[in-house]
Amino acid sequence: MEIKDFDLLLTEYRSIWNHRLLENEGESSEVVLREAIKRELLDENSHPRIRRNKYEKYYLAIRRLINSSLEPEGKLTLIHLHDEIIASLD
């Protein structure tokens, strides 16, 4: 799957994570989005004692995407990115 508009995807991703700024700071939207998803799957935003494993976080992330109000195409693209990133973590 070829992803064309990372700016739009990053905006959509931000919309389901209300309290995360995810600022670009000179990096491309693709880099910021991929890094945010990786941190999410590794549960790096939580205290170490309460972290969940990456498969639990993957399930919760996909569920959050499916239940969001995003357009179906955006949901599928973000799910594809999550798939790609979790595969690279193994």
PyMOL Python script that loads the backbone (N, CA, C, O; Angstrom):
from pymol import cmd

cmd.read_pdbstr("""\
ATOM      1  N   MET A   1       0.847  -1.181   0.000  1.00  0.00           N
ATOM      2  CA  MET A   1       0.000   0.000   0.000  1.00  0.00           C
ATOM      3  C   MET A   1       0.890   1.240   0.000  1.00  0.00           C
ATOM      4  O   MET A   1       1.731   1.419   0.880  1.00  0.00           O
ATOM      5  N   GLU A   2       0.690   2.074  -0.985  1.00  0.00           N
ATOM      6  CA  GLU A   2       1.461   3.307  -1.078  1.00  0.00           C
ATOM      7  C   GLU A   2       0.721   4.421  -0.341  1.00  0.00           C
ATOM      8  O   GLU A   2      -0.457   4.676  -0.588  1.00  0.00           O
ATOM      9  N   ILE A   3       1.430   5.066   0.556  1.00  0.00           N
ATOM     10  CA  ILE A   3       0.838   6.155   1.331  1.00  0.00           C
ATOM     11  C   ILE A   3       1.292   7.467   0.715  1.00  0.00           C
ATOM     12  O   ILE A   3       2.486   7.696   0.519  1.00  0.00           O
ATOM     13  N   LYS A   4       0.327   8.325   0.412  1.00  0.00           N
ATOM     14  CA  LYS A   4       0.633   9.550  -0.314  1.00  0.00           C
ATOM     15  C   LYS A   4       0.662  10.794   0.569  1.00  0.00           C
ATOM     16  O   LYS A   4       1.524  11.653   0.385  1.00  0.00           O
ATOM     17  N   ASP A   5      -0.252  10.908   1.516  1.00  0.00           N
ATOM     18  CA  ASP A   5      -0.383  12.163   2.255  1.00  0.00           C
ATOM     19  C   ASP A   5      -0.171  11.953   3.755  1.00  0.00           C
ATOM     20  O   ASP A   5      -1.123  11.767   4.513  1.00  0.00           O
ATOM     21  N   PHE A   6       1.096  11.988   4.163  1.00  0.00           N
ATOM     22  CA  PHE A   6       1.410  11.805   5.571  1.00  0.00           C
ATOM     23  C   PHE A   6       0.970  13.005   6.412  1.00  0.00           C
ATOM     24  O   PHE A   6       0.705  12.855   7.605  1.00  0.00           O
ATOM     25  N   ASP A   7       0.888  14.192   5.807  1.00  0.00           N
ATOM     26  CA  ASP A   7       0.405  15.359   6.551  1.00  0.00           C
ATOM     27  C   ASP A   7      -1.034  15.134   7.012  1.00  0.00           C
ATOM     28  O   ASP A   7      -1.378  15.404   8.163  1.00  0.00           O
ATOM     29  N   LEU A   8      -1.866  14.637   6.103  1.00  0.00           N
ATOM     30  CA  LEU A   8      -3.260  14.359   6.440  1.00  0.00           C
ATOM     31  C   LEU A   8      -3.361  13.238   7.469  1.00  0.00           C
ATOM     32  O   LEU A   8      -4.144  13.331   8.414  1.00  0.00           O
ATOM     33  N   LEU A   9      -2.574  12.183   7.290  1.00  0.00           N
ATOM     34  CA  LEU A   9      -2.594  11.064   8.238  1.00  0.00           C
ATOM     35  C   LEU A   9      -2.165  11.508   9.633  1.00  0.00           C
ATOM     36  O   LEU A   9      -2.747  11.081  10.630  1.00  0.00           O
ATOM     37  N   LEU A  10      -1.153  12.360   9.703  1.00  0.00           N
ATOM     38  CA  LEU A  10      -0.700  12.855  11.005  1.00  0.00           C
ATOM     39  C   LEU A  10      -1.794  13.687  11.664  1.00  0.00           C
ATOM     40  O   LEU A  10      -1.997  13.599  12.874  1.00  0.00           O
ATOM     41  N   THR A  11      -2.489  14.482  10.883  1.00  0.00           N
ATOM     42  CA  THR A  11      -3.607  15.271  11.416  1.00  0.00           C
ATOM     43  C   THR A  11      -4.706  14.353  11.937  1.00  0.00           C
ATOM     44  O   THR A  11      -5.264  14.596  13.007  1.00  0.00           O
ATOM     45  N   GLU A  12      -5.017  13.308  11.191  1.00  0.00           N
ATOM     46  CA  GLU A  12      -6.043  12.353  11.633  1.00  0.00           C
ATOM     47  C   GLU A  12      -5.600  11.618  12.887  1.00  0.00           C
ATOM     48  O   GLU A  12      -6.396  11.419  13.805  1.00  0.00           O
ATOM     49  N   TYR A  13      -4.337  11.214  12.933  1.00  0.00           N
ATOM     50  CA  TYR A  13      -3.805  10.523  14.109  1.00  0.00           C
ATOM     51  C   TYR A  13      -3.884  11.422  15.337  1.00  0.00           C
ATOM     52  O   TYR A  13      -4.266  10.982  16.421  1.00  0.00           O
ATOM     53  N   ARG A  14      -3.516  12.690  15.151  1.00  0.00           N
ATOM     54  CA  ARG A  14      -3.605  13.652  16.260  1.00  0.00           C
ATOM     55  C   ARG A  14      -5.045  13.791  16.758  1.00  0.00           C
ATOM     56  O   ARG A  14      -5.277  13.979  17.953  1.00  0.00           O
ATOM     57  N   SER A  15      -6.005  13.698  15.846  1.00  0.00           N
ATOM     58  CA  SER A  15      -7.403  13.905  16.236  1.00  0.00           C
ATOM     59  C   SER A  15      -7.930  12.807  17.155  1.00  0.00           C
ATOM     60  O   SER A  15      -8.874  13.046  17.909  1.00  0.00           O
ATOM     61  N   ILE A  16      -7.350  11.616  17.114  1.00  0.00           N
ATOM     62  CA  ILE A  16      -7.809  10.561  18.018  1.00  0.00           C
ATOM     63  C   ILE A  16      -6.985  10.502  19.298  1.00  0.00           C
ATOM     64  O   ILE A  16      -7.339   9.785  20.234  1.00  0.00           O
ATOM     65  N   TRP A  17      -5.885  11.253  19.342  1.00  0.00           N
ATOM     66  CA  TRP A  17      -5.069  11.376  20.549  1.00  0.00           C
ATOM     67  C   TRP A  17      -5.077  12.842  20.964  1.00  0.00           C
ATOM     68  O   TRP A  17      -4.154  13.593  20.649  1.00  0.00           O
ATOM     69  N   ASN A  18      -6.119  13.236  21.668  1.00  0.00           N
ATOM     70  CA  ASN A  18      -6.353  14.646  21.997  1.00  0.00           C
ATOM     71  C   ASN A  18      -5.214  15.335  22.740  1.00  0.00           C
ATOM     72  O   ASN A  18      -4.970  16.518  22.503  1.00  0.00           O
ATOM     73  N   HIS A  19      -4.526  14.656  23.611  1.00  0.00           N
ATOM     74  CA  HIS A  19      -3.559  15.322  24.474  1.00  0.00           C
ATOM     75  C   HIS A  19      -2.113  15.134  24.035  1.00  0.00           C
ATOM     76  O   HIS A  19      -1.191  15.344  24.823  1.00  0.00           O
ATOM     77  N   ARG A  20      -1.912  14.740  22.787  1.00  0.00           N
ATOM     78  CA  ARG A  20      -0.551  14.587  22.268  1.00  0.00           C
ATOM     79  C   ARG A  20      -0.314  15.599  21.160  1.00  0.00           C
ATOM     80  O   ARG A  20      -1.040  15.638  20.166  1.00  0.00           O
ATOM     81  N   LEU A  21       0.707  16.411  21.348  1.00  0.00           N
ATOM     82  CA  LEU A  21       0.991  17.455  20.363  1.00  0.00           C
ATOM     83  C   LEU A  21       1.625  16.902  19.094  1.00  0.00           C
ATOM     84  O   LEU A  21       1.227  17.278  17.991  1.00  0.00           O
ATOM     85  N   LEU A  22       2.594  16.026  19.233  1.00  0.00           N
ATOM     86  CA  LEU A  22       3.294  15.433  18.083  1.00  0.00           C
ATOM     87  C   LEU A  22       3.787  16.511  17.115  1.00  0.00           C
ATOM     88  O   LEU A  22       3.400  16.539  15.947  1.00  0.00           O
ATOM     89  N   GLU A  23       4.637  17.385  17.617  1.00  0.00           N
ATOM     90  CA  GLU A  23       5.145  18.473  16.794  1.00  0.00           C
ATOM     91  C   GLU A  23       6.219  17.986  15.835  1.00  0.00           C
ATOM     92  O   GLU A  23       7.006  17.097  16.159  1.00  0.00           O
ATOM     93  N   ASN A  24       6.237  18.580  14.655  1.00  0.00           N
ATOM     94  CA  ASN A  24       7.170  18.166  13.614  1.00  0.00           C
ATOM     95  C   ASN A  24       8.609  18.598  13.904  1.00  0.00           C
ATOM     96  O   ASN A  24       9.532  17.808  13.706  1.00  0.00           O
ATOM     97  N   GLU A  25       8.816  19.813  14.360  1.00  0.00           N
ATOM     98  CA  GLU A  25      10.133  20.354  14.690  1.00  0.00           C
ATOM     99  C   GLU A  25      11.185  20.028  13.633  1.00  0.00           C
ATOM    100  O   GLU A  25      12.244  19.488  13.953  1.00  0.00           O
ATOM    101  N   GLY A  26      10.899  20.350  12.393  1.00  0.00           N
ATOM    102  CA  GLY A  26      11.854  20.153  11.311  1.00  0.00           C
ATOM    103  C   GLY A  26      11.855  18.765  10.694  1.00  0.00           C
ATOM    104  O   GLY A  26      12.550  18.538   9.704  1.00  0.00           O
ATOM    105  N   GLU A  27      11.094  17.831  11.253  1.00  0.00           N
ATOM    106  CA  GLU A  27      11.023  16.488  10.690  1.00  0.00           C
ATOM    107  C   GLU A  27       9.784  16.371   9.812  1.00  0.00           C
ATOM    108  O   GLU A  27       8.819  17.118   9.974  1.00  0.00           O
ATOM    109  N   SER A  28       9.826  15.429   8.887  1.00  0.00           N
ATOM    110  CA  SER A  28       8.678  15.232   8.016  1.00  0.00           C
ATOM    111  C   SER A  28       7.527  14.614   8.796  1.00  0.00           C
ATOM    112  O   SER A  28       7.728  14.000   9.844  1.00  0.00           O
ATOM    113  N   SER A  29       6.337  14.782   8.276  1.00  0.00           N
ATOM    114  CA  SER A  29       5.145  14.193   8.906  1.00  0.00           C
ATOM    115  C   SER A  29       5.263  12.681   8.963  1.00  0.00           C
ATOM    116  O   SER A  29       4.798  12.057   9.917  1.00  0.00           O
ATOM    117  N   GLU A  30       5.880  12.087   7.950  1.00  0.00           N
ATOM    118  CA  GLU A  30       6.045  10.632   7.942  1.00  0.00           C
ATOM    119  C   GLU A  30       6.894  10.173   9.123  1.00  0.00           C
ATOM    120  O   GLU A  30       6.532   9.219   9.811  1.00  0.00           O
ATOM    121  N   VAL A  31       8.010  10.839   9.360  1.00  0.00           N
ATOM    122  CA  VAL A  31       8.903  10.471  10.463  1.00  0.00           C
ATOM    123  C   VAL A  31       8.190  10.638  11.800  1.00  0.00           C
ATOM    124  O   VAL A  31       8.268   9.762  12.661  1.00  0.00           O
ATOM    125  N   VAL A  32       7.501  11.752  11.974  1.00  0.00           N
ATOM    126  CA  VAL A  32       6.790  12.018  13.229  1.00  0.00           C
ATOM    127  C   VAL A  32       5.712  10.975  13.467  1.00  0.00           C
ATOM    128  O   VAL A  32       5.580  10.467  14.581  1.00  0.00           O
ATOM    129  N   LEU A  33       4.942  10.649  12.440  1.00  0.00           N
ATOM    130  CA  LEU A  33       3.853   9.680  12.573  1.00  0.00           C
ATOM    131  C   LEU A  33       4.393   8.283  12.877  1.00  0.00           C
ATOM    132  O   LEU A  33       3.897   7.608  13.780  1.00  0.00           O
ATOM    133  N   ARG A  34       5.387   7.856  12.142  1.00  0.00           N
ATOM    134  CA  ARG A  34       5.957   6.522  12.378  1.00  0.00           C
ATOM    135  C   ARG A  34       6.549   6.419  13.785  1.00  0.00           C
ATOM    136  O   ARG A  34       6.394   5.395  14.451  1.00  0.00           O
ATOM    137  N   GLU A  35       7.213   7.459  14.227  1.00  0.00           N
ATOM    138  CA  GLU A  35       7.805   7.458  15.567  1.00  0.00           C
ATOM    139  C   GLU A  35       6.714   7.449  16.642  1.00  0.00           C
ATOM    140  O   GLU A  35       6.855   6.773  17.661  1.00  0.00           O
ATOM    141  N   ALA A  36       5.643   8.185  16.424  1.00  0.00           N
ATOM    142  CA  ALA A  36       4.531   8.217  17.388  1.00  0.00           C
ATOM    143  C   ALA A  36       3.873   6.839  17.504  1.00  0.00           C
ATOM    144  O   ALA A  36       3.546   6.393  18.604  1.00  0.00           O
ATOM    145  N   ILE A  37       3.682   6.176  16.378  1.00  0.00           N
ATOM    146  CA  ILE A  37       3.071   4.842  16.395  1.00  0.00           C
ATOM    147  C   ILE A  37       4.003   3.856  17.089  1.00  0.00           C
ATOM    148  O   ILE A  37       3.549   3.016  17.866  1.00  0.00           O
ATOM    149  N   LYS A  38       5.289   3.950  16.818  1.00  0.00           N
ATOM    150  CA  LYS A  38       6.256   3.061  17.466  1.00  0.00           C
ATOM    151  C   LYS A  38       6.233   3.269  18.980  1.00  0.00           C
ATOM    152  O   LYS A  38       6.198   2.300  19.739  1.00  0.00           O
ATOM    153  N   ARG A  39       6.252   4.527  19.420  1.00  0.00           N
ATOM    154  CA  ARG A  39       6.192   4.814  20.862  1.00  0.00           C
ATOM    155  C   ARG A  39       4.904   4.290  21.474  1.00  0.00           C
ATOM    156  O   ARG A  39       4.895   3.778  22.593  1.00  0.00           O
ATOM    157  N   GLU A  40       3.810   4.427  20.720  1.00  0.00           N
ATOM    158  CA  GLU A  40       2.515   3.926  21.199  1.00  0.00           C
ATOM    159  C   GLU A  40       2.559   2.406  21.385  1.00  0.00           C
ATOM    160  O   GLU A  40       2.123   1.893  22.415  1.00  0.00           O
ATOM    161  N   LEU A  41       3.080   1.695  20.399  1.00  0.00           N
ATOM    162  CA  LEU A  41       3.113   0.234  20.468  1.00  0.00           C
ATOM    163  C   LEU A  41       4.068  -0.274  21.543  1.00  0.00           C
ATOM    164  O   LEU A  41       3.837  -1.328  22.135  1.00  0.00           O
ATOM    165  N   LEU A  42       5.133   0.471  21.791  1.00  0.00           N
ATOM    166  CA  LEU A  42       6.074   0.088  22.844  1.00  0.00           C
ATOM    167  C   LEU A  42       5.651   0.633  24.207  1.00  0.00           C
ATOM    168  O   LEU A  42       6.323   0.403  25.212  1.00  0.00           O
ATOM    169  N   ASP A  43       4.537   1.352  24.232  1.00  0.00           N
ATOM    170  CA  ASP A  43       3.955   1.916  25.456  1.00  0.00           C
ATOM    171  C   ASP A  43       4.936   2.837  26.178  1.00  0.00           C
ATOM    172  O   ASP A  43       4.982   2.861  27.408  1.00  0.00           O
ATOM    173  N   GLU A  44       5.711   3.586  25.419  1.00  0.00           N
ATOM    174  CA  GLU A  44       6.710   4.472  25.993  1.00  0.00           C
ATOM    175  C   GLU A  44       6.115   5.710  26.647  1.00  0.00           C
ATOM    176  O   GLU A  44       6.827   6.455  27.321  1.00  0.00           O
ATOM    177  N   ASN A  45       4.823   5.939  26.456  1.00  0.00           N
ATOM    178  CA  ASN A  45       4.181   7.101  27.069  1.00  0.00           C
ATOM    179  C   ASN A  45       3.638   6.787  28.456  1.00  0.00           C
ATOM    180  O   ASN A  45       3.049   7.651  29.105  1.00  0.00           O
ATOM    181  N   SER A  46       3.835   5.547  28.915  1.00  0.00           N
ATOM    182  CA  SER A  46       3.353   5.120  30.228  1.00  0.00           C
ATOM    183  C   SER A  46       4.527   4.896  31.175  1.00  0.00           C
ATOM    184  O   SER A  46       5.664   4.705  30.744  1.00  0.00           O
ATOM    185  N   HIS A  47       4.234   4.924  32.450  1.00  0.00           N
ATOM    186  CA  HIS A  47       5.250   4.630  33.449  1.00  0.00           C
ATOM    187  C   HIS A  47       5.683   3.169  33.287  1.00  0.00           C
ATOM    188  O   HIS A  47       4.843   2.309  33.023  1.00  0.00           O
ATOM    189  N   PRO A  48       6.977   2.876  33.440  1.00  0.00           N
ATOM    190  CA  PRO A  48       7.465   1.501  33.227  1.00  0.00           C
ATOM    191  C   PRO A  48       6.736   0.415  34.015  1.00  0.00           C
ATOM    192  O   PRO A  48       6.610  -0.709  33.528  1.00  0.00           O
ATOM    193  N   ARG A  49       6.260   0.720  35.206  1.00  0.00           N
ATOM    194  CA  ARG A  49       5.595  -0.316  36.000  1.00  0.00           C
ATOM    195  C   ARG A  49       4.212  -0.693  35.489  1.00  0.00           C
ATOM    196  O   ARG A  49       3.691  -1.755  35.831  1.00  0.00           O
ATOM    197  N   ILE A  50       3.616   0.167  34.674  1.00  0.00           N
ATOM    198  CA  ILE A  50       2.263  -0.137  34.190  1.00  0.00           C
ATOM    199  C   ILE A  50       2.207  -0.387  32.683  1.00  0.00           C
ATOM    200  O   ILE A  50       1.126  -0.453  32.098  1.00  0.00           O
ATOM    201  N   ARG A  51       3.371  -0.524  32.064  1.00  0.00           N
ATOM    202  CA  ARG A  51       3.407  -0.748  30.615  1.00  0.00           C
ATOM    203  C   ARG A  51       2.808  -2.092  30.239  1.00  0.00           C
ATOM    204  O   ARG A  51       2.930  -3.080  30.964  1.00  0.00           O
ATOM    205  N   ARG A  52       2.154  -2.097  29.080  1.00  0.00           N
ATOM    206  CA  ARG A  52       1.584  -3.326  28.514  1.00  0.00           C
ATOM    207  C   ARG A  52       2.489  -3.800  27.389  1.00  0.00           C
ATOM    208  O   ARG A  52       3.306  -3.038  26.873  1.00  0.00           O
ATOM    209  N   ASN A  53       2.339  -5.064  27.012  1.00  0.00           N
ATOM    210  CA  ASN A  53       3.181  -5.544  25.920  1.00  0.00           C
ATOM    211  C   ASN A  53       2.669  -4.994  24.578  1.00  0.00           C
ATOM    212  O   ASN A  53       1.549  -4.493  24.483  1.00  0.00           O
ATOM    213  N   LYS A  54       3.509  -5.102  23.557  1.00  0.00           N
ATOM    214  CA  LYS A  54       3.197  -4.466  22.273  1.00  0.00           C
ATOM    215  C   LYS A  54       1.957  -5.042  21.604  1.00  0.00           C
ATOM    216  O   LYS A  54       1.294  -4.351  20.830  1.00  0.00           O
ATOM    217  N   TYR A  55       1.633  -6.310  21.893  1.00  0.00           N
ATOM    218  CA  TYR A  55       0.456  -6.915  21.270  1.00  0.00           C
ATOM    219  C   TYR A  55      -0.838  -6.387  21.906  1.00  0.00           C
ATOM    220  O   TYR A  55      -1.840  -6.190  21.219  1.00  0.00           O
ATOM    221  N   GLU A  56      -0.803  -6.168  23.190  1.00  0.00           N
ATOM    222  CA  GLU A  56      -1.961  -5.540  23.852  1.00  0.00           C
ATOM    223  C   GLU A  56      -2.144  -4.114  23.336  1.00  0.00           C
ATOM    224  O   GLU A  56      -3.264  -3.684  23.060  1.00  0.00           O
ATOM    225  N   LYS A  57      -1.034  -3.386  23.208  1.00  0.00           N
ATOM    226  CA  LYS A  57      -1.101  -2.008  22.721  1.00  0.00           C
ATOM    227  C   LYS A  57      -1.564  -1.960  21.266  1.00  0.00           C
ATOM    228  O   LYS A  57      -2.297  -1.054  20.871  1.00  0.00           O
ATOM    229  N   TYR A  58      -1.132  -2.939  20.473  1.00  0.00           N
ATOM    230  CA  TYR A  58      -1.575  -3.013  19.079  1.00  0.00           C
ATOM    231  C   TYR A  58      -3.090  -3.205  19.033  1.00  0.00           C
ATOM    232  O   TYR A  58      -3.790  -2.505  18.301  1.00  0.00           O
ATOM    233  N   TYR A  59      -3.584  -4.151  19.813  1.00  0.00           N
ATOM    234  CA  TYR A  59      -5.026  -4.415  19.859  1.00  0.00           C
ATOM    235  C   TYR A  59      -5.785  -3.151  20.265  1.00  0.00           C
ATOM    236  O   TYR A  59      -6.778  -2.796  19.630  1.00  0.00           O
ATOM    237  N   LEU A  60      -5.331  -2.482  21.301  1.00  0.00           N
ATOM    238  CA  LEU A  60      -6.013  -1.273  21.774  1.00  0.00           C
ATOM    239  C   LEU A  60      -5.957  -0.151  20.731  1.00  0.00           C
ATOM    240  O   LEU A  60      -6.926   0.587  20.552  1.00  0.00           O
ATOM    241  N   ALA A  61      -4.825  -0.031  20.052  1.00  0.00           N
ATOM    242  CA  ALA A  61      -4.686   1.008  19.025  1.00  0.00           C
ATOM    243  C   ALA A  61      -5.624   0.750  17.851  1.00  0.00           C
ATOM    244  O   ALA A  61      -6.270   1.670  17.351  1.00  0.00           O
ATOM    245  N   ILE A  62      -5.696  -0.512  17.413  1.00  0.00           N
ATOM    246  CA  ILE A  62      -6.564  -0.845  16.285  1.00  0.00           C
ATOM    247  C   ILE A  62      -8.026  -0.639  16.684  1.00  0.00           C
ATOM    248  O   ILE A  62      -8.822  -0.121  15.902  1.00  0.00           O
ATOM    249  N   ARG A  63      -8.364  -1.040  17.878  1.00  0.00           N
ATOM    250  CA  ARG A  63      -9.734  -0.834  18.361  1.00  0.00           C
ATOM    251  C   ARG A  63     -10.081   0.655  18.407  1.00  0.00           C
ATOM    252  O   ARG A  63     -11.181   1.055  18.024  1.00  0.00           O
ATOM    253  N   ARG A  64      -9.144   1.462  18.873  1.00  0.00           N
ATOM    254  CA  ARG A  64      -9.355   2.911  18.934  1.00  0.00           C
ATOM    255  C   ARG A  64      -9.561   3.476  17.524  1.00  0.00           C
ATOM    256  O   ARG A  64     -10.431   4.321  17.314  1.00  0.00           O
ATOM    257  N   LEU A  65      -8.767   3.013  16.568  1.00  0.00           N
ATOM    258  CA  LEU A  65      -8.919   3.484  15.186  1.00  0.00           C
ATOM    259  C   LEU A  65     -10.281   3.088  14.617  1.00  0.00           C
ATOM    260  O   LEU A  65     -10.971   3.910  14.015  1.00  0.00           O
ATOM    261  N   ILE A  66     -10.659   1.835  14.808  1.00  0.00           N
ATOM    262  CA  ILE A  66     -11.927   1.348  14.269  1.00  0.00           C
ATOM    263  C   ILE A  66     -13.111   2.114  14.846  1.00  0.00           C
ATOM    264  O   ILE A  66     -14.069   2.415  14.133  1.00  0.00           O
ATOM    265  N   ASN A  67     -13.043   2.427  16.125  1.00  0.00           N
ATOM    266  CA  ASN A  67     -14.144   3.128  16.794  1.00  0.00           C
ATOM    267  C   ASN A  67     -14.102   4.641  16.610  1.00  0.00           C
ATOM    268  O   ASN A  67     -14.993   5.346  17.084  1.00  0.00           O
ATOM    269  N   SER A  68     -13.084   5.145  15.933  1.00  0.00           N
ATOM    270  CA  SER A  68     -12.966   6.593  15.738  1.00  0.00           C
ATOM    271  C   SER A  68     -13.918   7.071  14.644  1.00  0.00           C
ATOM    272  O   SER A  68     -14.540   6.276  13.939  1.00  0.00           O
ATOM    273  N   SER A  69     -14.009   8.371  14.529  1.00  0.00           N
ATOM    274  CA  SER A  69     -14.878   8.961  13.507  1.00  0.00           C
ATOM    275  C   SER A  69     -14.118   9.271  12.213  1.00  0.00           C
ATOM    276  O   SER A  69     -14.629   9.989  11.354  1.00  0.00           O
ATOM    277  N   LEU A  70     -12.915   8.739  12.069  1.00  0.00           N
ATOM    278  CA  LEU A  70     -12.132   8.969  10.856  1.00  0.00           C
ATOM    279  C   LEU A  70     -12.803   8.320   9.654  1.00  0.00           C
ATOM    280  O   LEU A  70     -13.600   7.392   9.793  1.00  0.00           O
ATOM    281  N   GLU A  71     -12.470   8.818   8.486  1.00  0.00           N
ATOM    282  CA  GLU A  71     -12.960   8.227   7.247  1.00  0.00           C
ATOM    283  C   GLU A  71     -12.368   6.826   7.095  1.00  0.00           C
ATOM    284  O   GLU A  71     -11.249   6.576   7.541  1.00  0.00           O
ATOM    285  N   PRO A  72     -13.109   5.913   6.470  1.00  0.00           N
ATOM    286  CA  PRO A  72     -12.619   4.531   6.321  1.00  0.00           C
ATOM    287  C   PRO A  72     -11.233   4.417   5.675  1.00  0.00           C
ATOM    288  O   PRO A  72     -10.429   3.581   6.087  1.00  0.00           O
ATOM    289  N   GLU A  73     -10.954   5.234   4.682  1.00  0.00           N
ATOM    290  CA  GLU A  73      -9.645   5.169   4.020  1.00  0.00           C
ATOM    291  C   GLU A  73      -8.519   5.537   4.983  1.00  0.00           C
ATOM    292  O   GLU A  73      -7.469   4.896   4.995  1.00  0.00           O
ATOM    293  N   GLY A  74      -8.744   6.569   5.785  1.00  0.00           N
ATOM    294  CA  GLY A  74      -7.745   6.961   6.782  1.00  0.00           C
ATOM    295  C   GLY A  74      -7.543   5.888   7.833  1.00  0.00           C
ATOM    296  O   GLY A  74      -6.415   5.628   8.250  1.00  0.00           O
ATOM    297  N   LYS A  75      -8.634   5.261   8.265  1.00  0.00           N
ATOM    298  CA  LYS A  75      -8.542   4.166   9.240  1.00  0.00           C
ATOM    299  C   LYS A  75      -7.693   3.028   8.686  1.00  0.00           C
ATOM    300  O   LYS A  75      -6.791   2.529   9.359  1.00  0.00           O
ATOM    301  N   LEU A  76      -7.991   2.625   7.453  1.00  0.00           N
ATOM    302  CA  LEU A  76      -7.254   1.518   6.844  1.00  0.00           C
ATOM    303  C   LEU A  76      -5.773   1.837   6.672  1.00  0.00           C
ATOM    304  O   LEU A  76      -4.915   0.981   6.887  1.00  0.00           O
ATOM    305  N   THR A  77      -5.489   3.052   6.289  1.00  0.00           N
ATOM    306  CA  THR A  77      -4.089   3.438   6.101  1.00  0.00           C
ATOM    307  C   THR A  77      -3.349   3.440   7.431  1.00  0.00           C
ATOM    308  O   THR A  77      -2.213   2.971   7.505  1.00  0.00           O
ATOM    309  N   LEU A  78      -3.969   3.957   8.472  1.00  0.00           N
ATOM    310  CA  LEU A  78      -3.327   3.957   9.785  1.00  0.00           C
ATOM    311  C   LEU A  78      -3.179   2.534  10.332  1.00  0.00           C
ATOM    312  O   LEU A  78      -2.175   2.221  10.972  1.00  0.00           O
ATOM    313  N   ILE A  79      -4.152   1.689  10.088  1.00  0.00           N
ATOM    314  CA  ILE A  79      -4.037   0.284  10.507  1.00  0.00           C
ATOM    315  C   ILE A  79      -2.869  -0.378   9.762  1.00  0.00           C
ATOM    316  O   ILE A  79      -2.096  -1.131  10.354  1.00  0.00           O
ATOM    317  N   HIS A  80      -2.750  -0.093   8.473  1.00  0.00           N
ATOM    318  CA  HIS A  80      -1.637  -0.634   7.688  1.00  0.00           C
ATOM    319  C   HIS A  80      -0.295  -0.182   8.279  1.00  0.00           C
ATOM    320  O   HIS A  80       0.633  -0.984   8.392  1.00  0.00           O
ATOM    321  N   LEU A  81      -0.191   1.086   8.652  1.00  0.00           N
ATOM    322  CA  LEU A  81       1.039   1.592   9.260  1.00  0.00           C
ATOM    323  C   LEU A  81       1.332   0.879  10.575  1.00  0.00           C
ATOM    324  O   LEU A  81       2.477   0.518  10.844  1.00  0.00           O
ATOM    325  N   HIS A  82       0.308   0.676  11.389  1.00  0.00           N
ATOM    326  CA  HIS A  82       0.489  -0.059  12.650  1.00  0.00           C
ATOM    327  C   HIS A  82       0.990  -1.475  12.361  1.00  0.00           C
ATOM    328  O   HIS A  82       1.892  -1.963  13.042  1.00  0.00           O
ATOM    329  N   ASP A  83       0.413  -2.131  11.362  1.00  0.00           N
ATOM    330  CA  ASP A  83       0.848  -3.483  10.976  1.00  0.00           C
ATOM    331  C   ASP A  83       2.326  -3.486  10.585  1.00  0.00           C
ATOM    332  O   ASP A  83       3.103  -4.333  11.026  1.00  0.00           O
ATOM    333  N   GLU A  84       2.682  -2.537   9.764  1.00  0.00           N
ATOM    334  CA  GLU A  84       4.052  -2.436   9.266  1.00  0.00           C
ATOM    335  C   GLU A  84       5.041  -2.214  10.421  1.00  0.00           C
ATOM    336  O   GLU A  84       6.109  -2.824  10.470  1.00  0.00           O
ATOM    337  N   ILE A  85       4.664  -1.343  11.328  1.00  0.00           N
ATOM    338  CA  ILE A  85       5.574  -0.991  12.422  1.00  0.00           C
ATOM    339  C   ILE A  85       5.690  -2.122  13.441  1.00  0.00           C
ATOM    340  O   ILE A  85       6.787  -2.416  13.916  1.00  0.00           O
ATOM    341  N   ILE A  86       4.572  -2.756  13.779  1.00  0.00           N
ATOM    342  CA  ILE A  86       4.672  -3.859  14.753  1.00  0.00           C
ATOM    343  C   ILE A  86       5.479  -5.011  14.167  1.00  0.00           C
ATOM    344  O   ILE A  86       6.195  -5.690  14.903  1.00  0.00           O
ATOM    345  N   ALA A  87       5.381  -5.244  12.879  1.00  0.00           N
ATOM    346  CA  ALA A  87       6.172  -6.296  12.238  1.00  0.00           C
ATOM    347  C   ALA A  87       7.672  -5.983  12.321  1.00  0.00           C
ATOM    348  O   ALA A  87       8.497  -6.889  12.442  1.00  0.00           O
ATOM    349  N   SER A  88       8.008  -4.708  12.255  1.00  0.00           N
ATOM    350  CA  SER A  88       9.420  -4.324  12.319  1.00  0.00           C
ATOM    351  C   SER A  88       9.971  -4.406  13.747  1.00  0.00           C
ATOM    352  O   SER A  88      11.186  -4.398  13.943  1.00  0.00           O
ATOM    353  N   LEU A  89       9.092  -4.483  14.732  1.00  0.00           N
ATOM    354  CA  LEU A  89       9.531  -4.555  16.131  1.00  0.00           C
ATOM    355  C   LEU A  89       9.863  -5.978  16.559  1.00  0.00           C
ATOM    356  O   LEU A  89      10.473  -6.177  17.609  1.00  0.00           O
ATOM    357  N   ASP A  90       9.477  -6.954  15.776  1.00  0.00           N
ATOM    358  CA  ASP A  90       9.751  -8.359  16.127  1.00  0.00           C
ATOM    359  C   ASP A  90      11.170  -8.759  15.813  1.00  0.00           C
ATOM    360  O   ASP A  90      11.555  -9.904  16.050  1.00  0.00           O
TER     361      ASP A  90
END
""", "prot")
cmd.dss("prot")
cmd.show_as("cartoon", "prot")
cmd.util.cbc("prot")
cmd.orient("prot")
